[in-house]
Amino acid sequence: MGIMLLLVLVLATFLGFELIAKVPSQLHTPLMSGSNAISGITIVGALISLLGTWNTVDDVLRTVLGTLAVMFATINVVGGYLVTDRMLGMFTGGKK
């Protein structure tokens, strides 16, 4: 099972690199900001993972990893929205 998961990770990494390398620079910012906004799904998954940690005190690893997942996914979502806002600001006309 571990070999299969490692194979999936390697193939996903290669595929992701190849896909992003082929994206023209004009589309890179909208693509990345959209994918960062999709990280909201990670926040939901991490919160669901954290649901069971309030009942047990021995599950420290689960609590730490769930908290880190929520923190990093939140940073990713906020960054995605900030990049999108900055990108859209480039297309508005100057103040007259």
C-alpha positions, 0 to 999 in steps of 0.5 A: 500500500505504501509503494502505491501511495508513493507512486501516486505522489510522484505521478501527481507531482510530475503531472502538476509540474508539467501542467503548470509549466505549460500555462502562459504567464497571462493565465498563471495568476488567475489559475493560482488564485483560483486553486488557492481559493479551492483550499477552502475544502482543505479547511473543511476536511481539517475541521472534520478531522479535528471533531474527534479530538475534543473527546480524547486527550491522548490524540495529540498528533491528530490535534496538532496536525489538524490545527496546522492544516487549518492554519495553513489552508486559511493562509492559502485561501486568504492569499488566493483572495488577495492575489485575485483582488490585486489582479483585478485591481490591475484592470480597473481604470485610474482615478480621474 
